[in-house]
Amino acid sequence: MTYSVKQFFGAIIAAIIVAGAAGYFMGKSSVAPSQTNGAAQTNSSGLGSSAGTSFILGKNAIAVEDQAPGNQVTISTAVFGEGGGWVAIHEDREGKPGNILGAQVFPAGETRDGFVDLLRPTVRGVYYAMLHRDDGDRQFDHAKDAPITDNTGSVIMMRFVVGDEASEAL
């Protein structure tokens, strides 16, 4: 049995459409969001969907987009394992995280569109959003609430740029 070129390409196109539709429906979350800390939260397995290439899949993860200067940093997605934790915003010091400008506690699970209030406004430059453990007292203390590391021992953090326009790259 032979197929015409028209039938062959028709089958290929149909397969692409079916695969695309399946991917769309499989990618939708069935978990209903709730409000926490002024942010939409979903209590999922901690394996959230990706926000570009800036998101690390796993039990603990952070995603932050480049943004304009201000008194607050918007956190696209924060994922914490059991007990939740802190997102701390660090200044850049010679290409590495430096002083902490502010920290906000987040619950366990996935939180989208959260924020961290800062002690002083950001200016043009590089910053880091870093995940920290909570020692159980719900009071941020950088000496007690240590940075969270992944299974390779690397600190879970996200570098982002503050500029006059959110999409500006330095």
N, C-alpha and C positions, 0 to 999 in steps of 0.2 A: 504494500500500500504506500503510495507516495502522496505528499502534501504539496499544494501549490505554495508559492512564495507568499501569497496573500494570506493563506490559512496559517502559515508558520508565524508571520509577524502579528497576525491577529491573536494567536495563542500567547505570544510573548507579551503583548500589550495587556491582555486580560490578566496574565499572571502578575504583572507589575501593579495593576490596579488592585487586585485582590491582596497582594502583599502590603501595599500602602494602606489600604483600609484596615487590615489586621493590625498593622503597627500603630495606627492612629488609635484604635479602640483599646489595644493592650497598654498603650502609654497613658491613658486616662486613669486618674486615681479614683477609687471608689470610697475613699475616706473623707468624711465630711469635715470641713474646717471649723475651728472654734476660735474665739478671740482670747489672746493672752498677751499681756505687755504691749498692747496697741498693735499687735501683729497677728496675722492669720496663722494658726497652728494646725498641723495634722499629726495625730498620734499614729505614726506608721512604724514600720520595722526599722527605720533609720536609713533605709536605702532609698533616698529621694531621687527625683529626676535631676538631670544635669542642668546647670545654668551656664551654658557655654562651656568653655574649657577650664573654668575657674573652680569647678566643684570636684571634691574628692568623695567618691562613694565609700560608704562604710558606716560604722557605728557612730563616729564623730566626724563632722565635716563643716566647712564654712564656704560661703560664696559671697563676694562683695564686688560690686561694679565700681568702675571709676566714677567720681562724682565731683560736684561743685563744692567750693569751700563753705563751711558752716559750723554751727554749734552742735551738730548731730551727724553721725555716720549711719547710713542706711545699710542694713544687712539683708542681702537678697535671700539667703537661706542659711540657717544654722541648724545642725543636727547634733544632738547629744544623746549618749546612751543613758542608762539608768541614773537617776539623780540629777540630771541636768548639769549645768555649768555656766561659766562666764565667757563672754566675748569681750576681750580687752583690745582697745585701739592703741597701737604703739607708733610713735614717731620713728622716722628713719634716722639711724646714726651710722654713717659710713657704710651703707648697704645692708644693715642689719637692724632688727627691732631695737628701739631705744626706749625713752621715757613713755610711760603710760598716760594717755590723755583722758581716758574714761573707760568704764567697764559696766556691763549690764548682765544680769543673771537671766538665763533662759531655761525653760523647762526641758525635761527629757522629751525626745521625739524630734520632729521636724517643725521648725518655725520659719515662716516666710514673711518677708517685709517687716523685719524687726528694726530696732534702732538702738544706738548707744549714744547717750548724752555725754558731751565732752566738758572738761574743766575750762578749756579755752578753745576758740574756733580753729579749725584747720586752715592752712594757707596752701598755696601751690606747692606741690611736692609729693613725695612717696610716703605711704603709711602702710601699716600692717594690722590686719584683724586676726587676733590669735585666740585660740580656745584655751581656757583654763579650767581646772577642776574647781569644785566648791568643797571646802572642808566640812560642810554641814551647817555652818552658822549663817549662811546667806549674806555675809558681809565680805566684800572683796578685800583681800590682803595678798598682794603679789608674792609675799614671802611664804605664805601658807597655801594659797590656791595656785599650785604649780601648773605650768603649761601642759596641755594634753599632747601626748605623742602617739604616732601610729605604730604599727607592728614592726617597723624598721628603726624606730627610735627617733624619727624626725618629728619636730614640733608641727602640729597642725595649725597652719596660718595661711592667710591670703594677702598678697601684696596688692595694693591698689594705688591709683594716682588721683590726687585732688588737683583740679585745674579750673580755669574760668568757665569751661564748658565740660559737661560730664564725660563726653567722648574724647576729650583732648588727651593726647599721649605726650609725656615729657621725654 
